[in-house]
Amino acid sequence: RSEIQKVLVENFEKYGFEPAETPIVEYEEFVRGDNSDDEAVSSIFKLKDRGARNLALRYEFTFQLKRLMKDKKLPYKRYQIGPVFRDEPVTGNRFRQFTQCDVDVVGSSVKDEAEILTLVKRVLDQLKIDFIIYVNNRKLLNEILEKEGIEKDDWEKVIREIDKLDKLSEDEVLNNLKEYKAQKIIGIFKKSDSFFEKYETYSEIKELIKYCNYYNTQIKFLPSLARGLSYYNGSVFEVKTKKMKETITGGGSFLFNNMQSTGLSFGLDRLSLLAEIDIRNKQTMILSLAEDEQAIKLAEKLRNNGQDCFITYGKISKALDYANKLQILYVIILGENEIKEKKVKFKNMETGEERLLTISEVVNELKNES
């Protein structure tokens, strides 16, 4: 999880996002906002303080942007990593507490959407996760509903039912849509991409595909993609993999304080189940055999050169056993004989190879490894 967070932060900052922190506990009214009917909002943890005020735990980060974006130069690009909470049953890969990793752009355009999807591609490639990026547009969904004669007051309810297509069977969703006389739209979703050319707002899908192509990022149009949150007003995206039923990451565009914005959220817990990365302990252990001053000086020299290390003191057998348990690759041994030769013993714990090296050679060796 720590290594995955490093990958995320490195890439978030590479694309110009700055870190932010927000409270876990908020006033319930602020948490609910204008989206009280959304499934995620209805699952918030509610509590009271000593003054009997209604509070809630944050269920995501996006609603807190309302406060963060005030007086910021636009576009405001922020990322945030931290725990969020949902008061719902624990099933499969759904948890009551999970770590969310968000990027958002306040004051965004389709160009920012393409960049965020490229950021997704870069992160998942680095974590060696196979994926497909699916996109749709809420405006297109609304246009389809309008042309099919669905009552406008029912649009959000219909979209919530559509969003259940990856959770319920098609027959169950069809049955639910009958209440709104909207069952015909399932057939529309099965049409080829060219069918949607007749809709005016399909042009926004084509624009997003064009900018993603500039980045060499492949995306797939999925007309049934809805996303459950009602605040989305433009592009929506979800990233899927064959190795997990649930979505790896998802997001979309929304309006906050009359400012067009776009964002996306990674779930650290799901990434940790899928990522195939080297999590070998990258620290180096220095073993002092009654040469503490020299061991301390060596440790500080390595740290000053960007290497992670720590010192142990005592018996060789005990120290090497400790290094094995921590899966440390390199151990540097400093004893009386090594000091006399102005060298150290450099041991590779994986191969068992030991070499006598100068301090400069050790520094270079570790630099090459990192």
N, C-alpha and C positions, 0 to 999 in steps of 0.2 A: 504493500500500500504506500509506503514511504517513497519507493522508487517511482511508482506510477505518479504520485503527486509531483515529484521532481520533473518528470516528463511534461506533465500538464502545465506547471508554472513556467518552465523554460519556454514552451511553445506559446502560452498566453502572452508572455512578455515579448516574445519574438514578433508577435503581431500587434504590438503597441497597446496591450491592455494593462491597466494599472490595478493594484490590489485594493480591496475594500473590506471592511468588517462591519457587521450590523448586529443588533441584539438578538438573542435567541427568544427572549420573552418580550411580547408586545401587547398593546391594548387589543382586545378581541375585535373591536370595531375596525381598527386599522388593518388587521390581518384579513378580515372578511372583505373589506373594500367593496367594490361593486359587483363581485363575482360570487355571492353567497350560495348560488345554486350549483356551482361547480363541484364535482365529486371530491377533488382534493381539498377544497375549502370546507366542505361539509365534514371532512375527516380530521379537522384540527383538534389538537389537545387543548382543552379549556381548563382554566384554573382561576382562582381568586387570590388577591393579596390580602394583607391584614385590614386594609380599608374597604374590603368587600368589592373592589373594582374587578371588572371582568377582563381577564388576561387570556392570552393564548400563546402557544409555542409556534414559532415560524414553521410553515409547511413547505416553503421554498424561499428563494431570494428575490424574485422579480418584483413582488409588490413593494419591497423596501426601496426599490429604485426611485419611487416617488419622492422620497426624502433625500436620497443621495444626489439626485440630478440637479437639485436647486443650486442656482448660481454657478453651474459648471460651464466651462467653454465647450462648445459642441464641435464635432461629435465627442461625447464623453464615452470612453471605452473602459469598462471595468471588469475585473474578474474577482470571484470570491469562492473560497473553499471552506466548508464547514458543515456541521450537523444540522439536519432538518428532521421534522417529526410528523408522523401521520398516525392518528388514532384509528387503526384498522387492523384486521386480523393478519397475523404473520403467515404467509403462504409462499412456498417456493423461494423466489428471489425478491419478494416484497417484505420490507422490514418496517418496524415502527420508528426506528431511528436509523438514518442512513446519511452518508456523507455526499453532499452535492457539490459539484464543481462547475460554476457558471461563468459564461462570458456574455456580456451585453454591450450593445452600442446604442446610445441615445442620440438621436439625430442621424438615422441610418437611411441607406438606399439599397437597391438591389446589389450594388457593388460590395457593400458590407456583408450582405447575405452570402454572396459567393466567396468572400474572404473567410467568413466563419466556417463555411462548409469545407473549404480548403484546409483550415486549421484542424477540423475534425479528421480529415484524411491524413494529415501529417502525424497527428497524435496516434491514430489507430494503426497506421503503418509502422510507427516506431514501437508500438506495443505488440506488433505482429498479430493483429486481430483481423480476420477476414470480415468484410462488411459490404453492405449496399446502402447508399444514401437515397432515401425516397423523399420526394418533394410534392407539394400540392399548394393550392392557394385558396384561402377562405373566400376571397372575392369570387373565384370561379365556382366554388361550391354554392355560394349564395345565388349566383347567376343561374346555375342549373336548377336550383330549387324554385327560383322565381319563374323560369320558363316552363317548369312542370306544374305551375299553379299551386304550389304549396303556400299556405297562409304564412305571412311574414312573421306573425307572432309565434309560429311553430318552428322557425328555422333553427334556433339554438337547440331545441329538443330533438329535432331530426338529426342534427349534427352530432349530438351526444350519442344517439343510437348508432349512427354510422361509425363512430369511434370505437364501438364495441365489436366491430367485425373481426378483430384479432383475438377477442376474448370469448365470443359466443359463436355458435354456428350460423351460417348464412340464413338458414330457415328461421332461427330464433330472431335474428335482426329483422328479417322480412316481416315476421309476425308483429314485431314491435312497431314497425313503420306503418303498418296498416291503420293504426290509430290516427295517423296524420295524412293518410292517403298518399303516402310517399314511397310505396314499395317499388314503383317503376325505376327509381334512381339506381337501384342495384344493377339492373340491366345496363344502364348508361355507363356505369363504372367499368363494365367489361368491354367497352368499345376500344378500338385502336386509338393511338395518340392523334392521328389525323382527324378523327371524328370531332375532336374538341376545338379544331380550328374555327368553327362557326361561332364559338363563344368569344366575346370581346376581350374578356379578362384572361384568356389563355395566352395572350401576348406577354403577360408578366411571367408566365412559366418559361416561355421561349427566351425572354430577356435573361432570366436567371441561368438557364442552360448555356446561353452565349457567354456570360461572364465566367461561369464555372469552366467552360472550355478554355478560356484564356489561361486559367490556372492549371489546365490539364486535370481537372477534377471531374470524375464521372458521376452524374446523378440520374435517377430514374423517376419519371413522372408517375405518380400513383393517384389517380383521381378520387379514390375512396379514402385517402388519408385525411383525417379531420383534426386530430389532437383534441383532447377533452376540455381544455380551458377556454372559456368564452371570450377572453380578452384578445385572442388572435384576430387580426384584421387583414392579413396579407399572406405572404408565404408561410407555410408550415413544413417542417422536416422531421423525419425520424430515421435513425440508423439501425439497421437490423443485421443479425448474423444467423447462420444456420445452427450455431452451437447453443443458442438460447432462444426461448420463446419470447421473452420480454425484449423491449427496446433497449439498445445500448445507450443511446442518447437521443434527445429530441429537443425541438424548440420551434421558434417562428417569430413573426413580426407582430407588433402590437403598438397601440397608441397610449402614451402616458403623458398627462398634462399637455395634451394637444401636440405632442412631439412623437413623430414616427420613430420606432425603436425596433431592434431585433436582438434575439438572444438564443442561447442554447445551453443545455445542462447535461453534464456527464454525471453518471452515478459511479462513485469510486468503488462501491461494493461490487457492482456488476463488472466493472473493468478488471477488478482484482481476480475475478473468477475466469476471465477470458485471456488476460495478458500472458504472453510468453516472452518474458524478458529475463535477463541474467540478474538474479537477486543475490549473487555471491557477495559475501561480506568484503567490502573494498578497503577495510581498515588494514593497517599493518601493525603487528604486535612487536614491541621491542622488549626483549628479556634482559634484565640487568642481573649479572652474576657478580654482585658486590662492586659494581662500577656505576653507581647511581648518578654521580655528577655527569659522567660522559653520556649516559643513557638519556638524561634530561636534556642535555645540550643537543643530542642527535634528534630527539623527538621535536624540539622546538625548530630545529633546522628543517626537518621534513614538513612540519606544519606551515612554516614560512614559505615553503615551496609548493603549497597547495595540497599536501598529502594528509590523509586522515590516519592517525596512529594513536596508540596508547602504550603505557609502560607497565610491565609486570616485574615482580621481584621474587627471587627464590629458585626452586629446583627446576631443572630442565624438563624432566619427565612430566611434572605437574603442569608446567606452563604449556608444553606442547599438547597435552591432553585438553587443556582449556581452549587452546587455539583451534583444535579439531572440532570441539563442541560448538564453537562460534563460527565455524566454517571460514576461518581466516586463511587466506592463501599464503601470505608471506610473514615469516618471523625473522627478526634480526636479533642475533645473540651477541651480547657484549660481555666478555670476560677478561681476565688478566692477560691471557695469551693474545687475544685480539687487539687489546690496547697496545701491547708491546709492538705488534706488527703494524699499528696504525690502520687497522682494517676491522671489519665486522664480519660475522658469519651470517650469510643471507640464505635462508632456507625456504624452499618452495614446498609447502605442505601437501600439495597435490601430487607432485612427482617424487618427493623425498630428497631432491637434489640440494646439496649444500655447496656454497661457494664463498671464498674469502674475497670481499670487495672493499674498495675505498668508499668513503662517505659520498664522494662525487659520483662514483659508479652506482651506488645505491639510489641516489636521487634520480639519476638518469633512467635507471631500470624501472623505478616506480612511475616516472613520468610517461615512459613508453607504454606501460601497462594501462594507465588511466586514459 
